[in-house]
Amino acid sequence: RTYTTPGDYVSGARDSSGNFAVFASSNTDSTSAQLQFNSTGITQGSTHTLSLFYPSPNIDGGYFASPTGGATVNITEYGNIGGYIQGTFSGNVIGVNTQTPRQISGSFKVVRRQ
């Protein structure tokens, strides 16, 4: 599923724990997706471990966690404030409710606000 603005909602934010989350939702159907990774050392060209992937509607009854090194986020652009944070993610995640493994991949591009 591709989410783009205008039309869909796409945002990125850093939380108080040092994690960066990308959230996207559709204005035309009830789908959304969220991914989260530790943002320590985030720069263009850096690689981070994906800690959470949450698609909606839910697949396998909930969200997915990434075992150590199971899925990564690669930052391809890290602009100044007002510029873009862009990257790709891929790898293997495990459903926390069913322990079902899934392979995921995707990309994102959000405006840097801080």
N, C-alpha and C positions, 0 to 999 in steps of 0.2 A: 504494500500500500504506500502511495506517495502522498505526503501532506505538503501543501505549498500555501504561501500567503501572497496576496490577499485571498480570502476565502476560507482557508483552514487556520487554526491557531497553532503556532509553533513558538516555543520559548526555551530558553536555557537559563539556569541559575545555579549559583554555588550556595551550599548550605553551611551552617556553622561548624559542621564536622569536617569540612574540606572536600566534600563530594560535589561533583558537578552533575546535574540532571538535565536531560533534554526531554521535553514533553511536547507531544503533538496530538491534536484532535481534529476531527472532521466536522465541518458545519453542515454537511449534506447527509451523513449517516452517523451511526453511533459508535464508530471505531476510534481508537486512540492507541498510543504507544508511548512508553517511557523507558529510557535507559539511564543508568547511573554508573559513574566511575569516580575514582579518587582523582582529584585535580592537582595534587601535589606535583610540582615540576612541570605543569602544563606549558608547552611551547610548541611552536611549529615543528613537526617532525617527531614529537614525543609519542610514546606508546604507553597505554594505561590498561589495567585489568578491569574488565566490565564486571561490576558487582551485582547488577540487577537489570533485568529486562522484563517489562510488564506490558503485554499486549491486551487490548480490550476490543471485542469481547474476549473473555478469558479462554485460553487454550489449556487443556489439562487441569482446569479448575483453579488456576491462580497464576502467580508470577514465577519467574525463572531466576535462579541464582547461577552464578558462574563459579565452578570449582577453580581453584588456583590455576591460573594460566589457561583456563578453558576457553575464554573469549576475551578479545582485546579491542581497544579503541585506539585508532591511529589519528592523531591530529595533523591535518594537512594544511590548515591555515589558522593562525592565531593573531588576528589583527589588533590594532589599538582599540581603545574604547570607542564605540560607534562603528567599528569594523566588524568583521565576521570571525566566528569560530566555526570551523568546518572540519569534518572528519568522516571516517568510515569505521564500522565495527563488524566483527565476524568471529565465529568460533562456535563452541559447544556449550550449551546451558542445560540445566537440569530443573524440571518442574518440582517445586518444593512440596507440593501435595502428592504427586504421583511418582516422583523420582524418574519420570520419563525424560530421556535425553532428546534434545532437539538441536539442530544446526540452524544458526541465524546469520544474517548478514544485512547490511544496510549502510546508509549514509545520512548525514545531517549537516545543516548550515543554519546558524542562528546569529543574531546580532549580539556583539559583546557589549554589556551594559556596565560592567565594573572591572 
